[in-house]
Amino acid sequence: MKKIAIVHEWFVTYAGSEKVVEQLLHVFPHAELFALFDFMPENERGFLQGKPVHTSFLQNFPFINKNNYRLFLPLMPLAVEQLDVSAYDLVISNCHAVSKGVITGPDQLHIGYIHSPMRYAWDMQNTYLNNSGFGMLKDIAARTLLHYVRNWDVIAANRPDVLLGNSRFIKRRMEKIYRRSARVFYPPVDTDKFIPGTQREDFYLAASRLVPYKRFDLILQAFESMPDKKLIIIGDGPESPLLKKVKVPSIQWLGYQPDDVLRDHMQRCKAFVFAAKEDFGIMPIEAQACGAPVIAFGEGGLTETVIPLGEDSPTGIFFRPQTAEALQEAVHTFESNADKFTVENCRKNAERFSNARFRREAEELVEEEWSKFQKSITSTGNS
């Protein structure tokens, strides 16, 4: 039996990339876990199936904690390179930042699953920094740091033997940034937990972490101008204090809510509204799994997971450009064509991304790449 290591960025919250780790552990239950640090609360560790996490020197670094760990980005490349995975035959890095930079030897197969090149270091650098509130000196320091991070990131992206991208959109970004080809492999969505309800109600739903690139400012601006349409917002984040200054009777803020509350609203909403240019976008698929159509910005990963109006069995509507006016028009178009969207079609489309599909395809992919790797070692040794 081959020894397998799964290298994750960090364990702080249970979100999209952690759900990938959870499903990988179902496929490879004997795998061992590595991460830069592990601050996951005890009551949220169930998805790790009782496995210990081998961490880097950052775990016990002075002052680091679950609230400020991003400030230690300058040390993360060094930290991931110190993780010792030399005892393993297969290394799977689950990466949206630095885990692909783990160092492996010529007799180890390294599969790098990339959820995104670091947004804040590459094409969304200005979006993040312009919203940071940094003064001139801090801004210059941050841009200088990110320059060096980009150089390291390109080097690190050449370490995996196989690169996987979590959507065609990410595959294109990887090929642009890293100049390497990648294979598309969609992440898992828990369609067994997110199931259709029995009745739709007269409100729209928007839910996500409240960060700048999610463009909740755009959603608020659009629904401010449509006071006859009720909008419920679920989520919290650094943008929350600023966004909540918008007080409109037809817009209801619920803040952070657990999955069962989110699911209940997805089961009852008229449609799910999403304004970000997302790498893949799990929540819009969860909404479709609950039978809800999606009104979304028509770029990025969602163009692969939502079937637009005008095609067979549509599950949503795209708006372009990324403006409040375009979103308003999409809402009006949706209401004029509401009968074209069915719970059955939304559910069927979401099931293309189920956990069961991910586990099956992950096992097949790893066995295929392992077989090719073993043959390459044999042919090299005989030459």
C-alpha positions in Angstrom: 0.0 0.0 0.0 1.4 3.4 -1.0 1.9 5.9 1.7 0.0 9.1 1.1 0.4 12.6 2.5 -2.2 15.4 2.1 -0.7 18.8 2.5 -3.2 21.6 3.3 -2.6 25.3 3.7 -3.9 25.7 7.3 -6.8 24.5 9.4 -8.7 27.5 10.8 -12.3 27.2 9.6 -14.4 24.6 7.8 -14.9 26.0 4.4 -14.6 25.0 0.7 -11.0 23.8 0.7 -11.4 21.9 4.0 -14.4 20.1 2.4 -11.9 18.9 -0.2 -9.7 17.5 2.5 -12.7 15.8 4.1 -13.6 14.0 0.9 -9.9 13.0 0.2 -9.8 11.4 3.6 -12.9 9.3 2.6 -11.0 8.2 -0.5 -7.6 7.7 1.2 -8.4 6.9 4.9 -4.8 6.0 5.6 -3.4 9.3 4.4 -1.6 11.6 6.9 -2.3 15.3 7.2 0.2 18.2 7.0 -0.4 21.9 7.3 1.4 25.2 8.2 -0.7 25.4 11.4 -3.8 24.1 12.9 -6.2 26.3 14.9 -9.4 24.4 14.2 -11.7 24.4 17.3 -12.3 21.0 18.9 -16.0 21.1 18.1 -15.4 21.5 14.4 -12.7 18.8 13.9 -15.1 16.0 13.0 -14.3 16.2 9.3 -10.6 15.3 10.1 -11.8 11.9 11.3 -9.6 12.0 14.4 -6.4 12.4 12.4 -3.5 14.4 13.9 -2.1 17.3 11.8 1.6 17.5 11.3 2.3 21.3 11.5 5.2 23.6 10.6 7.3 25.8 12.9 4.6 28.5 12.5 2.3 26.5 14.8 4.3 27.6 17.9 5.5 30.9 16.5 5.2 33.9 18.9 1.9 35.8 18.6 0.4 33.9 15.7 -3.2 32.9 16.1 -6.4 32.2 14.1 -7.2 35.9 13.9 -3.8 37.2 12.6 -2.2 34.3 10.7 -2.4 36.1 7.3 0.1 38.6 8.6 2.7 35.9 8.6 2.5 35.4 4.8 6.3 36.3 4.4 7.2 33.2 6.4 4.8 30.8 4.8 7.0 29.8 1.7 9.8 29.0 4.1 7.4 27.1 6.5 5.9 24.9 3.8 9.4 24.0 2.5 10.3 22.7 5.9 7.4 20.2 6.1 9.0 16.7 5.9 7.0 14.5 3.5 10.0 12.4 2.4 8.5 9.2 3.8 5.5 9.2 1.5 5.0 7.7 -2.0 2.3 10.1 -3.0 1.8 13.7 -1.9 -1.4 15.6 -2.7 -1.2 19.3 -2.0 -4.6 21.1 -1.6 -3.7 24.7 -2.5 -5.0 28.2 -2.7 -1.7 29.8 -1.4 1.5 28.0 -0.7 1.0 24.2 -0.1 2.0 23.3 -3.6 5.5 24.5 -2.6 6.2 21.5 -0.4 9.4 19.8 -1.5 9.3 16.2 -2.8 11.9 13.8 -4.3 12.2 12.2 -7.7 10.6 9.0 -6.5 7.6 10.7 -5.1 4.5 11.6 -7.1 3.2 15.1 -6.2 -0.3 16.0 -7.4 -1.1 19.7 -6.9 -4.8 20.6 -6.6 -5.0 24.4 -7.2 -8.1 26.2 -6.1 -6.7 29.5 -7.3 -3.3 31.2 -7.8 -3.1 33.7 -4.9 -5.6 36.3 -5.8 -4.1 39.0 -3.6 -0.6 38.4 -5.2 -1.7 38.3 -8.9 -4.6 39.7 -10.8 -6.6 41.0 -7.8 -3.6 42.6 -6.1 -5.0 46.1 -6.6 -8.5 45.2 -5.5 -7.2 44.0 -2.2 -4.7 46.8 -1.6 -7.0 49.6 -2.6 -9.5 48.4 0.0 -6.8 47.8 2.7 -6.7 51.4 4.0 -2.9 51.3 4.1 -1.0 54.5 4.1 1.7 55.1 1.4 4.6 53.4 3.2 2.6 50.3 4.2 1.2 50.1 0.6 4.7 50.2 -0.8 5.9 47.6 1.6 2.9 45.3 0.8 3.5 45.7 -3.0 7.2 44.9 -2.5 6.4 41.8 -0.5 3.9 40.6 -3.1 6.5 41.0 -5.8 8.7 38.5 -4.0 5.7 36.2 -3.3 4.9 36.1 -7.0 8.5 35.1 -7.8 8.3 32.3 -5.3 4.8 31.3 -6.4 5.9 30.6 -10.0 8.8 28.5 -8.7 6.5 26.6 -6.4 4.0 25.9 -9.2 6.7 23.9 -11.0 7.2 21.5 -8.1 4.1 19.3 -8.5 4.3 16.5 -11.2 0.7 17.0 -12.0 -1.4 20.2 -11.7 -5.2 20.1 -11.3 -7.3 23.2 -11.5 -10.8 23.4 -9.9 -12.4 24.9 -13.0 -11.7 25.8 -16.6 -11.5 29.4 -15.4 -8.7 28.5 -12.9 -7.0 26.3 -15.5 -6.8 29.4 -17.8 -5.4 31.5 -14.9 -2.8 28.9 -14.1 -1.7 28.6 -17.7 -1.4 32.4 -17.9 0.5 32.8 -14.6 2.5 29.6 -14.4 2.9 28.7 -18.1 2.0 25.1 -17.3 -0.9 23.0 -18.5 -3.4 21.8 -15.9 -6.2 19.3 -15.8 -9.7 20.4 -14.7 -11.1 18.6 -11.7 -14.2 20.1 -10.0 -14.4 20.2 -6.2 -17.1 18.4 -4.2 -20.4 19.8 -3.1 -22.6 18.2 -0.5 -25.7 17.6 -2.5 -26.9 15.1 0.1 -27.2 17.8 2.7 -28.4 20.6 0.5 -31.7 19.2 -0.8 -34.9 20.9 -2.3 -37.6 22.2 0.0 -41.3 22.1 -0.6 -42.2 25.7 -1.3 -40.6 28.8 -2.7 -41.2 32.2 -1.1 -41.1 35.8 -2.3 -37.5 36.8 -1.4 -34.1 36.8 -3.0 -31.1 35.4 -1.1 -27.4 36.5 -1.1 -24.9 34.7 1.1 -21.1 34.6 1.4 -18.2 36.0 3.3 -18.4 39.8 3.2 -15.1 40.7 1.5 -14.5 43.2 -1.3 -14.4 41.0 -4.3 -17.7 39.4 -3.5 -19.3 42.7 -4.5 -22.1 43.0 -2.0 -21.9 46.7 -2.5 -23.2 46.1 -6.0 -26.0 43.8 -4.8 -27.0 46.4 -2.2 -27.0 49.2 -4.8 -29.2 47.2 -7.1 -31.8 46.2 -4.5 -31.9 49.7 -3.0 -33.3 50.8 -6.3 -35.9 47.9 -6.2 -37.6 48.5 -2.8 -40.5 46.2 -3.9 -38.2 43.2 -3.9 -37.1 41.6 -0.6 -33.5 40.6 -0.2 -32.1 38.5 2.7 -28.3 38.6 3.3 -26.5 35.8 5.2 -22.8 36.2 6.0 -20.2 38.2 7.9 -16.7 39.5 7.3 -14.5 42.6 7.2 -16.9 44.5 4.9 -19.9 44.0 7.3 -19.7 47.3 9.2 -19.5 49.4 6.0 -22.2 47.5 4.2 -24.7 47.5 7.1 -24.8 51.3 6.9 -27.2 50.7 4.1 -30.5 50.5 5.8 -33.4 49.7 3.5 -36.7 48.1 4.8 -36.7 45.5 2.0 -33.1 44.4 2.8 -32.8 42.0 5.9 -29.4 41.2 7.4 -29.0 37.9 9.2 -25.2 37.9 9.7 -23.4 34.6 10.1 -25.7 31.6 10.2 -25.0 27.8 10.5 -25.5 25.5 7.6 -29.0 24.5 8.6 -30.3 28.1 8.5 -28.5 28.8 5.2 -30.0 25.6 3.7 -33.5 26.6 4.9 -33.2 29.9 3.1 -31.9 28.3 0.0 -34.8 26.0 0.0 -37.3 28.8 0.2 -35.8 31.7 -1.8 -37.1 32.8 -5.1 -33.5 32.9 -6.5 -29.9 33.1 -5.2 -28.0 36.3 -6.1 -24.2 36.2 -6.6 -22.1 39.1 -7.9 -18.5 37.9 -7.6 -16.1 36.7 -10.3 -15.5 33.5 -8.5 -12.9 30.7 -9.1 -15.5 28.0 -8.8 -18.3 29.0 -6.4 -19.7 26.3 -4.1 -22.6 28.3 -2.6 -24.4 28.8 -6.0 -24.2 25.1 -6.5 -25.6 24.4 -3.0 -28.4 26.8 -3.9 -29.1 24.9 -7.1 -29.1 21.6 -5.1 -31.8 23.2 -3.0 -33.8 23.9 -6.2 -33.0 27.6 -6.3 -32.1 29.3 -9.6 -29.1 31.6 -9.6 -28.7 35.2 -10.8 -24.9 35.7 -11.2 -22.2 37.7 -12.7 -21.4 36.0 -16.0 -17.7 35.5 -15.7 -15.4 33.1 -13.9 -16.2 29.6 -12.6 -20.0 30.1 -12.4 -20.2 30.0 -16.2 -19.4 26.3 -15.9 -21.8 25.5 -13.1 -25.0 27.5 -14.0 -27.0 26.8 -17.2 -28.1 30.1 -18.5 -31.5 31.1 -19.8 -31.7 30.3 -23.5 -30.1 26.9 -23.2 -31.9 23.6 -22.5 -32.9 23.1 -18.8 -31.7 26.5 -17.6 -30.8 27.0 -14.0 -30.0 30.7 -13.9 -29.3 34.1 -15.5 -26.0 35.8 -16.0 -25.6 39.6 -15.9 -22.8 41.6 -17.6 -21.1 44.0 -17.0 -20.5 43.8 -13.2 -22.8 46.7 -12.4 -25.9 47.3 -10.3 -27.8 48.3 -13.4 -27.0 45.0 -15.1 -28.0 43.1 -12.0 -31.3 44.9 -11.9 -32.0 44.1 -15.5 -31.2 40.4 -14.8 -33.7 40.4 -11.9 -36.4 41.8 -14.1 -35.5 39.2 -16.8 -35.7 36.5 -14.3 -39.1 37.5 -13.1 -40.4 37.6 -16.6 -39.1 34.1 -17.2 -39.6 32.5 -13.8 -41.6 29.6 -15.2 -38.6 28.4 -17.3 -36.6 27.5 -14.1 -37.6 24.3 -12.3 -36.5 22.8 -9.1 -35.8 19.5 -10.9 -33.4 21.1 -13.4 -31.5 23.0 -10.7 -31.2 19.9 -8.6 -30.0 17.7 -11.6 -27.4 20.3 -12.6 -26.0 20.5 -9.0 -25.7 16.7 -8.8 -22.9 16.9 -11.4 -20.7 18.2 -8.6 -21.7 15.8 -5.8 -19.4 14.4 -3.1 -19.9 10.9 -4.5 -18.8 12.0 -8.0 -15.7 13.7 -6.5 -14.7 10.6 -4.5 -15.1 8.3 -7.5 -13.2 10.5 -9.9 -10.5 11.3 -7.3 -9.7 7.6 -6.9 -9.7 7.1 -10.7 -7.4 10.1 -11.3 -4.9 9.2 -8.6 -4.6 5.6 -9.8 -4.2 6.8 -13.4 -1.5 9.3 -12.5 0.2 6.8 -10.2 0.3 4.2 -12.9 1.9 6.7 -15.4 4.4 7.8 -12.8 5.5 4.2 -12.0 5.9 3.5 -15.7 8.0 6.7 -16.1 10.3 5.6 -13.2 10.7 2.2 -14.7 11.5 3.5 -18.2 14.0 6.0 -16.8 15.7 3.3 -14.8 16.1 1.1 -17.8 17.4 3.8 -20.1 
